[in-house]
Amino acid sequence: MTAEAPASVDIAGLPLLRRGKVRDVYDLGDKLLIVASDRLSAFDVILPTPIPGKGKILTAAALFWFDLTKDVVANHLVTADFAAIQQALPKGVTLDSWFDGRMMLVRKAKRVDVECVARAYLAGSGLKEYNASGMVGGHRLPKGLLAASKLPEPIFTPATKADEGHDENITREQLALQVGGELSSRLEKLTLSVFKRAAEHLDARGLILADTKFEFGDIDGELRLIDEILTPDSSRVWVKSEWTPGRTPDGFDKQFVRDWLEKSGWNKVAPGPELPADVVAGTLARYNEFLMKVTK
């Protein structure tokens, strides 16, 4: 056994349900096995250079948040224990130790095909939409806001769910037409409730939760959190002391890589360029710092 990445991360004997930009999902009947790889995507392209250990950091962060928010809304987690997962696999299926710390055994859910985004600060696609229309996700915002401005209150701005390519922001009214008014209202309430719990936790640690996205699914008629939650891949988290309106602060997400890619001359069409060692190290350091600050 080795902790190095195996030549193939496929698990012989298990059917691969889907391979995402970062996570591989295996079908175990009424359960799923989610494996977080070290892959890194930027501008919707999976880059050829992995970030060693990134999958373990993402998994540890998701497990922490699932536990912290389980009294707000239930989730799909069964276990992340390596030995317990091994016992749950079909006879003859063995796992390399590389998988230890990267896996979650979860209950299978009927996914609601929408990204449930909550925003408390103006950044990313929300900033672009505001600059173009003065609105974000159908919310009319005050005039004169700048990059990284704090919003009057957190807002729910759903987006279409895209396994490949860009998610597209939609209004709450469009969401209601897509999934029904009752489910739309429940998604908004739960999204903002989980966001509030996470923002309070981070605020006590000198951090700002600018925005994040959640996914929900139905398990036995109950709406639950699924997939990842509040990781550097899905959230903008800033250091409070570095925040000032008018400039988006450095965070713990992939912006460090995006900035390098923007300067590299890459045309943002696959294949992406190999990342230099200092960019890999800098990215990993930011992910590690995120986990340390969040879980302390």
Sequence and secondary structure as in RCSB ss.txt:
>XXXX:A:sequence
MTAEAPASVDIAGLPLLRRGKVRDVYDLGDKLLIVASDRLSAFDVILPTPIPGKGKILTAAALFWFDLTKDVVAN
HLVTADFAAIQQALPKGVTLDSWFDGRMMLVRKAKRVDVECVARAYLAGSGLKEYNASGMVGGHRLPKGLLAASK
LPEPIFTPATKADEGHDENITREQLALQVGGELSSRLEKLTLSVFKRAAEHLDARGLILADTKFEFGDIDGELRL
IDEILTPDSSRVWVKSEWTPGRTPDGFDKQFVRDWLEKSGWNKVAPGPELPADVVAGTLARYNEFLMKVTK
>XXXX:A:secstr
  SS  S    TTS EEEE SSEEEEE SSEEEEEE S  EETTEE SS  TTHHHHHHHHHHHHHHHHTTTS B
 EEE  HHHHHHHS TT    GGGTTSEEEEE  EE SEEEEEEEE  HHHHHHHHHHSEETTEE  TT  TT E
EEEEEE  EE  SSS   B  HHHHHHHH HHHHHHHHHHHHHHHHHHHHHHHTTTEEEEEEEEEEEEETTEEEE
ES  S TTTEEEEEGGG BTTB   BSSTHHHHHHHHHHT  S SS     HHHHHHHHHHHHHHHHHHH 
